[in-house]
Amino acid sequence: MAQVWRCAGLRWASSGPELEWHGGRRSALPRGKRVAFEVADGGTRTCRGARGRACPVRAVVPGRSTGARCEECARLDRAHSVAADTFADDPRPYRVYLAWFGPGMTKVGITALERGTARLLEQGAVCFSWLGAGPLMAARRSEELLRAALRVPDRIPYADKRAVRSALPKTAAARAAEIEDLHARAVALGGWPESLEREPFRPVDHAEVFGLAGLPAPVGQVGELVPGGAVSGELVAAAGPDLHLATDGGVVVLDTRLMTGWELRPTVGGGLSVPVCGCREAAGVQDELF
């Protein structure tokens, strides 16, 4: 019987995306790799824990949950979250950035300087530029300034990102145009915190890293994993937590956050035997179920 591994999620390393497994093992995900696994029969999906600690009760979590945490672990995670404004005394320096995911989809955000570009890769940012660097609260005030003055959101839904990923402008210059304009407008604003050192516009493009050139439009996306269900396909692109897998029926998107907490094992079979839903089109229209 094939060995079973419990998935701990996807991370972006310097060499590209990797799946992590409980116990420390990692599986690299180069483009062209066949991703093929099945969920252990009779298994349950358990909470991923919080802040590097296992869930004390190994609570069962729903298959459609992308957070993969029980209520108590989710509360603990939020209590120490910079994004939720609950951890204001972090002494590390932070960077403010503008990230672009597609036409009309630019967000402002902050990330610890020591993390480099990891946060942008994790979010699936197609193009980004730094705006400035400084203490956490200065970075947070700058983020709020842009939201209020330029109406730049701090969140873009993943469904919106997926809807346009296969129909983006073909050149890096065209992909950077929106954040170039916003960057110029942002640095011209008054009210920037004095402790935030502003940075020049230097766009970084991830289209090649993600494998987006010539990416076919997906025909569906995995809605959830289920005991005994299988997923199999060739990896043609990876952006943020999403794997775009070529199957006999077309490209299907697998959000790897749905894998976290399941016990999985390799399979030699093909095709999909998990619920697959239609993908939203760029115009925002919901397809019929796949």
C-alpha positions as CSV (number, residue, x, y, z in Angstrom):
1,M,0.0,0.0,0.0
2,A,1.3,3.5,-0.9
3,Q,2.5,5.6,2.0
4,V,0.1,8.3,3.1
5,W,1.2,11.9,3.7
6,R,-0.7,14.7,5.4
7,C,-0.6,17.9,3.3
8,A,0.6,21.1,5.0
9,G,0.1,23.4,2.1
10,L,2.0,25.1,-0.7
11,R,5.0,27.4,-0.3
12,W,7.1,29.4,-2.8
13,A,10.8,28.7,-2.6
14,S,13.5,30.4,-4.6
15,S,13.3,27.5,-7.1
16,G,9.5,27.7,-7.5
17,P,6.4,26.3,-5.8
18,E,6.6,23.3,-3.4
19,L,4.1,21.2,-1.6
20,E,4.8,20.8,2.1
21,W,4.0,17.7,4.1
22,H,3.7,17.2,7.9
23,G,7.1,16.0,9.1
24,G,9.1,18.4,6.9
25,R,9.1,16.7,3.5
26,R,8.7,18.9,0.4
27,S,7.7,18.1,-3.2
28,A,8.9,20.5,-5.9
29,L,6.3,21.4,-8.6
30,P,8.2,22.3,-11.8
31,R,6.0,22.9,-14.9
32,G,5.3,19.8,-16.8
33,K,5.2,17.6,-13.7
34,R,2.3,15.3,-13.4
35,V,0.4,16.0,-10.2
36,A,-1.5,12.8,-9.3
37,F,-2.9,11.9,-5.8
38,E,-5.9,10.4,-4.1
39,V,-7.4,11.1,-0.8
40,A,-7.2,8.3,1.7
41,D,-10.5,6.3,1.9
42,G,-12.4,7.0,5.1
43,G,-10.1,9.8,6.0
44,T,-11.1,13.2,7.5
45,R,-9.6,16.6,7.0
46,T,-8.1,17.9,10.2
47,C,-7.3,21.5,11.3
48,R,-3.9,22.8,10.3
49,G,-3.3,24.5,13.7
50,A,-2.0,28.1,14.2
51,R,1.2,29.9,14.7
52,G,3.3,26.8,14.1
53,R,1.4,24.7,16.6
54,A,-0.8,21.7,16.0
55,C,-4.5,21.9,16.7
56,P,-4.8,20.4,20.3
57,V,-8.0,18.5,19.5
58,R,-7.2,17.7,15.8
59,A,-10.6,19.2,14.9
60,V,-12.3,18.2,11.7
61,V,-12.7,21.0,9.2
62,P,-15.0,21.3,6.1
63,G,-13.7,20.2,2.7
64,R,-14.5,23.6,1.1
65,S,-12.7,25.7,3.7
66,T,-9.6,27.4,2.2
67,G,-8.4,28.4,5.7
68,A,-8.4,24.8,7.0
69,R,-8.6,25.9,10.6
70,C,-11.1,25.2,13.3
71,E,-12.8,28.2,15.1
72,E,-10.3,28.2,18.0
73,C,-7.2,28.0,15.9
74,A,-8.5,30.6,13.5
75,R,-9.1,32.9,16.5
76,L,-5.5,32.3,17.7
77,D,-4.1,33.0,14.2
78,R,-6.0,36.3,14.0
79,A,-4.8,37.4,17.4
80,H,-1.2,37.5,16.1
81,S,-1.9,38.7,12.6
82,V,-0.3,41.8,11.2
83,A,-3.0,41.9,8.5
84,A,-5.7,42.1,11.1
85,D,-4.1,44.9,12.9
86,T,-3.8,42.9,16.1
87,F,0.0,42.7,16.4
88,A,1.1,46.3,16.3
89,D,4.4,46.0,18.3
90,D,6.2,43.9,15.7
91,P,9.8,45.5,15.7
92,R,10.7,44.3,12.2
93,P,10.9,46.7,9.2
94,Y,8.1,46.4,6.7
95,R,7.6,47.3,3.0
96,V,4.5,48.8,1.3
97,Y,3.8,47.5,-2.2
98,L,1.4,47.9,-5.1
99,A,0.4,44.6,-6.7
100,W,-1.4,44.0,-10.0
101,F,-3.4,40.9,-10.8
102,G,-5.1,41.9,-14.0
103,P,-6.9,44.9,-15.6
104,G,-8.5,47.0,-12.9
105,M,-7.2,44.8,-10.2
106,T,-4.4,46.5,-8.2
107,K,-4.1,46.3,-4.4
108,V,-1.9,47.9,-1.8
109,G,-0.4,45.8,1.0
110,I,2.5,45.4,3.4
111,T,5.0,42.6,4.1
112,A,7.9,42.1,6.4
113,L,11.1,43.2,4.6
114,E,12.8,39.9,5.6
115,R,10.3,38.0,3.5
116,G,11.4,39.5,0.2
117,T,8.9,38.8,-2.6
118,A,7.4,35.7,-1.0
119,R,4.2,37.4,0.0
120,L,3.7,38.6,-3.6
121,L,4.2,35.1,-5.0
122,E,1.9,33.6,-2.4
123,Q,-0.9,36.0,-3.5
124,G,-0.4,35.4,-7.2
125,A,0.7,39.0,-8.0
126,V,1.4,39.1,-11.7
127,C,3.3,42.4,-11.4
128,F,4.3,44.6,-8.4
129,S,6.5,47.5,-7.2
130,W,7.6,48.5,-3.8
131,L,6.4,51.9,-2.5
132,G,8.4,52.4,0.7
133,A,9.9,50.8,3.8
134,G,9.9,51.5,7.5
135,P,8.4,50.6,10.8
136,L,5.2,48.5,10.9
137,M,2.8,51.3,12.0
138,A,4.3,53.7,9.4
139,A,3.8,51.1,6.7
140,R,0.2,50.5,8.0
141,R,-0.6,54.3,7.9
142,S,0.8,54.5,4.3
143,E,-1.4,51.6,3.3
144,E,-4.5,53.3,4.8
145,L,-3.5,56.6,3.0
146,L,-3.6,54.9,-0.4
147,R,-6.9,53.2,0.3
148,A,-8.5,56.5,1.4
149,A,-7.0,58.9,-1.1
150,L,-6.7,56.7,-4.2
151,R,-9.4,54.1,-3.5
152,V,-6.9,51.3,-3.8
153,P,-8.2,48.1,-2.1
154,D,-6.1,45.9,0.2
155,R,-7.8,42.7,-1.0
156,I,-8.6,41.1,-4.4
157,P,-10.7,37.9,-4.4
158,Y,-9.0,34.9,-5.7
159,A,-12.0,34.2,-8.0
160,D,-11.3,37.5,-9.7
161,K,-7.6,36.7,-10.2
162,R,-8.4,33.4,-11.8
163,A,-11.0,34.9,-14.1
164,V,-8.4,37.0,-16.0
165,R,-5.2,35.0,-15.6
166,S,-5.3,33.4,-19.1
167,A,-6.1,36.7,-20.9
168,L,-3.6,39.2,-19.6
169,P,-1.7,41.8,-21.6
170,K,1.2,40.1,-23.5
171,T,4.0,42.5,-22.6
172,A,5.6,43.2,-19.2
173,A,5.3,47.0,-19.9
174,A,1.6,46.7,-20.5
175,R,1.1,44.7,-17.3
176,A,3.0,47.3,-15.3
177,A,1.2,50.3,-16.7
178,E,-1.5,50.5,-14.0
179,I,0.8,50.3,-11.0
180,E,3.2,52.8,-12.7
181,D,0.4,55.3,-12.8
182,L,-0.7,54.6,-9.2
183,H,2.9,54.7,-7.9
184,A,3.3,58.2,-9.4
185,R,0.0,59.4,-7.9
186,A,0.9,57.7,-4.5
187,V,4.3,59.4,-4.0
188,A,2.7,62.8,-4.9
189,L,0.3,62.5,-2.0
190,G,0.8,64.5,1.2
191,G,0.6,62.9,4.6
192,W,3.2,60.1,4.2
193,P,4.7,59.1,7.6
194,E,8.2,60.7,8.0
195,S,9.6,57.3,9.1
196,L,8.7,55.6,5.8
197,E,11.5,55.7,3.2
198,R,9.8,55.9,-0.2
199,E,11.2,53.7,-3.0
200,P,11.3,54.4,-6.8
201,F,9.1,52.6,-9.2
202,R,10.8,49.3,-10.2
203,P,8.2,46.8,-11.6
204,V,8.8,43.1,-11.0
205,D,6.9,40.8,-13.4
206,H,6.0,37.2,-12.4
207,A,4.3,36.1,-15.6
208,E,7.2,33.9,-16.6
209,V,7.7,32.6,-13.0
210,F,4.0,31.6,-13.0
211,G,4.0,30.2,-16.5
212,L,1.2,32.4,-17.8
213,A,2.3,32.8,-21.4
214,G,-0.2,31.0,-23.6
215,L,-2.1,29.7,-20.6
216,P,-5.4,28.2,-21.7
217,A,-8.6,29.4,-20.1
218,P,-9.7,26.8,-17.4
219,V,-12.8,24.8,-17.9
220,G,-13.3,24.4,-14.2
221,Q,-11.9,24.4,-10.7
222,V,-11.8,21.8,-7.9
223,G,-14.5,22.6,-5.4
224,E,-13.3,20.4,-2.6
225,L,-11.5,17.1,-2.0
226,V,-13.4,14.1,-0.7
227,P,-12.4,10.7,0.8
228,G,-11.4,8.4,-2.0
229,G,-11.4,11.2,-4.6
230,A,-8.5,11.6,-7.0
231,V,-6.8,14.4,-8.9
232,S,-4.5,13.9,-11.9
233,G,-3.1,16.4,-14.4
234,E,0.0,17.9,-15.9
235,L,1.1,21.2,-14.3
236,V,1.0,24.0,-16.9
237,A,1.1,27.0,-14.5
238,A,1.2,27.9,-10.9
239,A,0.2,31.3,-9.4
240,G,-0.3,32.0,-5.7
241,P,-1.9,28.9,-4.2
242,D,-3.4,27.8,-7.6
243,L,-2.1,24.9,-9.7
244,H,-3.4,24.9,-13.3
245,L,-3.6,21.2,-14.4
246,A,-4.0,20.0,-17.9
247,T,-6.5,17.1,-18.0
248,D,-8.2,15.2,-20.8
249,G,-11.2,17.6,-20.5
250,G,-9.1,20.8,-20.4
251,V,-7.3,22.8,-17.8
252,V,-8.6,22.6,-14.3
253,V,-7.5,24.9,-11.4
254,L,-6.6,23.3,-8.1
255,D,-6.5,25.7,-5.1
256,T,-3.9,23.9,-3.0
257,R,-5.4,25.4,0.2
258,L,-8.1,22.8,-0.2
259,M,-5.4,20.1,0.1
260,T,-4.2,21.2,3.6
261,G,-5.2,18.8,6.4
262,W,-6.0,15.8,4.1
263,E,-4.0,12.5,4.1
264,L,-3.0,12.0,0.5
265,R,-1.2,9.2,-1.4
266,P,0.2,8.9,-4.9
267,T,-2.0,7.4,-7.7
268,V,-1.2,6.2,-11.2
269,G,-4.7,6.8,-12.4
270,G,-5.8,9.7,-14.6
271,G,-8.7,12.1,-14.5
272,L,-10.6,13.7,-11.7
273,S,-13.0,12.1,-9.3
274,V,-13.6,15.1,-7.0
275,P,-16.3,17.9,-7.3
276,V,-15.3,20.4,-10.0
277,C,-17.2,23.7,-10.4
278,G,-17.3,26.1,-13.4
279,C,-14.9,29.0,-13.4
280,R,-16.1,32.6,-13.4
281,E,-15.4,34.4,-16.6
282,A,-13.6,37.7,-16.8
283,A,-17.0,39.5,-17.2
284,G,-18.1,38.0,-13.9
285,V,-20.5,35.5,-15.3
286,Q,-20.8,32.1,-13.5
287,D,-20.6,29.1,-15.8
288,E,-22.8,26.1,-15.3
289,L,-21.4,23.3,-13.1
290,F,-18.7,21.3,-15.0
